[in-house]
Amino acid sequence: MKKIIIGLLFLVFVCESSQAARKKLTYEEEMYTLGTVCGQGLACKSKKYHQFELLARAVVVGKATSDEQQKEGLQRYVAGKVDAFVNMEAHNFSDCDMVLPSFENQTIFQSVLYSDGRLKFPDGTLITPRRSYDASKLYVKDREAFIKADAMYKKYLAESKKNMQNAPKIELHDPNYARYSNE
């Protein structure tokens, strides 16, 4: 678990400045990975979570080549975020002491987001969106994001447990199958 978390953090942001050293991810893979890192920041209650979310959404919008790809990228981003949060919650947030410092010291926090949606990374790479937009309206800070995510997760677990208890039992023994008929 710890190696996966460190690997994802390293892959997305530490290698961001050296394009030649990193395997080229597809847009969807990159958005999922970005979401995974964001979900870990949310799960560990990072003080920089909202800043990361703002920058990550600028990446989602800025790197998409079409509205359709942007929609798919946002879905992949959210899926990664949810998967990471659920994974951290399932492990009782035990890796947060290691994840939090790595999350909060990423180079993405040195990026500059311009009012028209352009995003400049510390290595000088500039992402320009297809259409200019008001970057201040890209993300609305939710001070209760962790509480809401935790509540949704616990509600999901309770519903799953209830559904498992109420599910009909399936007979696994088939008397019509000769091999098992005498067992």
C-alpha positions as CSV (number, residue, x, y, z in Angstrom):
1,M,0.0,0.0,0.0
2,K,2.7,2.4,1.0
3,K,4.7,1.6,-2.1
4,I,1.7,2.3,-4.3
5,I,1.0,5.6,-2.7
6,I,4.6,6.8,-3.0
7,G,4.8,5.5,-6.5
8,L,1.7,7.4,-7.6
9,L,2.8,10.6,-6.0
10,F,6.2,10.2,-7.6
11,L,4.8,9.3,-11.0
12,V,2.5,12.3,-11.2
13,F,4.4,15.2,-9.7
14,V,8.0,14.5,-9.1
15,C,8.5,13.3,-12.7
16,E,6.3,16.1,-14.1
17,S,9.5,18.2,-14.8
18,S,11.3,15.4,-16.7
19,Q,9.0,14.4,-19.5
20,A,11.6,12.1,-21.0
21,A,12.0,10.1,-17.8
22,R,8.4,9.2,-17.4
23,K,6.2,6.8,-19.3
24,K,3.6,8.8,-21.3
25,L,0.2,8.2,-19.7
26,T,-3.0,8.6,-21.7
27,Y,-5.2,11.5,-20.7
28,E,-7.6,9.2,-18.9
29,E,-4.8,7.4,-17.0
30,E,-3.3,10.7,-16.0
31,M,-6.7,12.1,-14.7
32,Y,-7.3,8.9,-12.7
33,T,-3.9,9.2,-11.1
34,L,-4.4,12.8,-10.4
35,G,-7.8,11.9,-8.8
36,T,-6.1,9.2,-6.7
37,V,-3.6,11.7,-5.3
38,C,-6.4,14.1,-4.6
39,G,-8.4,11.4,-2.8
40,Q,-5.4,10.7,-0.6
41,G,-5.1,14.4,0.3
42,L,-8.8,14.5,1.2
43,A,-8.6,11.3,3.2
44,C,-5.7,12.6,5.2
45,K,-7.3,16.0,5.7
46,S,-4.6,18.0,4.1
47,K,-4.6,21.7,4.6
48,K,-3.6,22.0,0.9
49,Y,-6.4,19.8,-0.4
50,H,-8.5,22.6,-1.8
51,Q,-5.6,24.2,-3.5
52,F,-4.7,20.9,-5.0
53,E,-8.3,20.4,-6.1
54,L,-8.3,23.8,-7.8
55,L,-5.0,23.1,-9.7
56,A,-6.1,19.5,-10.6
57,R,-9.3,20.7,-12.1
58,A,-7.4,23.2,-14.1
59,V,-5.3,20.3,-15.4
60,V,-8.4,18.3,-16.3
61,V,-9.8,21.2,-18.3
62,G,-6.5,22.4,-19.8
63,K,-5.3,19.0,-21.1
64,A,-8.6,17.9,-22.7
65,T,-8.7,18.2,-26.4
66,S,-12.5,18.1,-26.6
67,D,-15.6,18.5,-24.5
68,E,-16.2,14.7,-24.7
69,Q,-12.6,14.0,-23.5
70,Q,-12.9,16.6,-20.7
71,K,-16.1,14.9,-19.5
72,E,-14.4,11.5,-19.6
73,G,-11.3,12.9,-17.8
74,L,-13.4,14.4,-15.1
75,Q,-15.2,11.1,-14.6
76,R,-11.8,9.3,-14.4
77,Y,-10.6,12.0,-12.0
78,V,-13.6,11.5,-9.7
79,A,-13.3,7.7,-9.9
80,G,-9.6,7.9,-8.8
81,K,-10.5,10.3,-6.0
82,V,-13.2,8.0,-4.7
83,D,-11.1,4.8,-5.0
84,A,-8.3,6.4,-3.0
85,F,-10.5,7.8,-0.3
86,V,-12.3,4.4,0.1
87,N,-8.9,2.6,0.2
88,M,-7.6,5.0,2.9
89,E,-10.8,4.7,4.9
90,A,-10.7,0.9,4.7
91,H,-7.2,1.0,6.2
92,N,-8.3,3.4,8.9
93,F,-6.2,6.2,7.5
94,S,-3.1,4.4,8.8
95,D,-0.8,5.6,6.0
96,C,-1.7,9.3,6.5
97,D,1.4,10.0,8.5
98,M,3.4,9.1,5.4
99,V,1.1,10.4,2.7
100,L,0.4,13.8,4.2
101,P,4.0,15.2,4.0
102,S,4.4,13.8,0.5
103,F,1.1,15.3,-0.6
104,E,1.7,18.7,0.8
105,N,5.2,19.0,-0.6
106,Q,4.4,18.3,-4.3
107,T,5.7,20.5,-7.0
108,I,2.2,21.2,-8.3
109,F,1.7,23.7,-5.4
110,Q,4.4,25.8,-7.0
111,S,2.3,26.1,-10.2
112,V,0.6,29.4,-11.2
113,L,-3.0,29.4,-12.2
114,Y,-3.9,32.5,-14.3
115,S,-7.4,34.0,-14.3
116,D,-8.1,32.8,-17.9
117,G,-7.5,29.2,-17.0
118,R,-3.9,28.8,-18.1
119,L,-1.7,26.8,-15.7
120,K,2.1,27.2,-15.6
121,F,4.1,24.4,-13.9
122,P,7.4,25.1,-12.1
123,D,9.3,23.6,-15.0
124,G,7.9,26.2,-17.3
125,T,5.3,23.9,-19.0
126,L,2.2,25.9,-19.8
127,I,-1.3,24.3,-20.2
128,T,-3.7,26.4,-22.1
129,P,-7.4,25.4,-22.1
130,R,-9.3,25.2,-25.4
131,R,-11.5,28.1,-24.4
132,S,-10.6,30.7,-21.8
133,Y,-12.7,30.6,-18.6
134,D,-12.9,32.3,-15.2
135,A,-10.6,30.1,-13.2
136,S,-11.9,31.5,-9.9
137,K,-15.3,29.8,-10.7
138,L,-13.7,26.4,-11.5
139,Y,-13.8,25.1,-8.0
140,V,-15.9,26.1,-4.9
141,K,-14.1,25.3,-1.6
142,D,-16.1,22.9,0.6
143,R,-14.9,23.1,4.1
144,E,-16.8,19.9,5.0
145,A,-15.5,17.8,2.1
146,F,-13.9,15.2,4.4
147,I,-17.0,14.9,6.6
148,K,-19.3,14.5,3.6
149,A,-17.0,12.0,1.9
150,D,-16.7,10.0,5.2
151,A,-20.5,10.1,5.7
152,M,-21.1,8.9,2.1
153,Y,-18.6,6.0,2.6
154,K,-20.2,4.9,5.9
155,K,-23.7,5.1,4.4
156,Y,-22.5,3.0,1.4
157,L,-21.0,0.4,3.8
158,A,-24.2,0.2,5.9
159,E,-26.4,-0.2,2.7
160,S,-24.0,-2.9,1.4
161,K,-24.2,-4.8,4.7
162,K,-28.0,-4.5,4.8
163,N,-28.2,-5.7,1.2
164,M,-26.0,-8.7,2.0
165,Q,-28.1,-9.7,4.9
166,N,-31.3,-9.5,2.9
167,A,-30.0,-11.1,-0.2
168,P,-31.6,-14.5,-1.1
169,K,-29.4,-17.5,-0.5
170,I,-28.3,-19.4,-3.6
171,E,-28.2,-23.2,-3.7
172,L,-24.7,-24.0,-4.9
173,H,-25.3,-27.8,-5.0
174,D,-27.0,-28.9,-8.2
175,P,-28.8,-32.3,-7.8
176,N,-29.2,-32.5,-11.6
177,Y,-25.5,-32.7,-12.1
178,A,-24.5,-36.3,-11.7
179,R,-21.1,-35.7,-10.3
180,Y,-22.6,-34.0,-7.3
181,S,-25.9,-35.8,-6.9
182,N,-24.6,-38.3,-4.2
183,E,-22.7,-35.7,-2.1
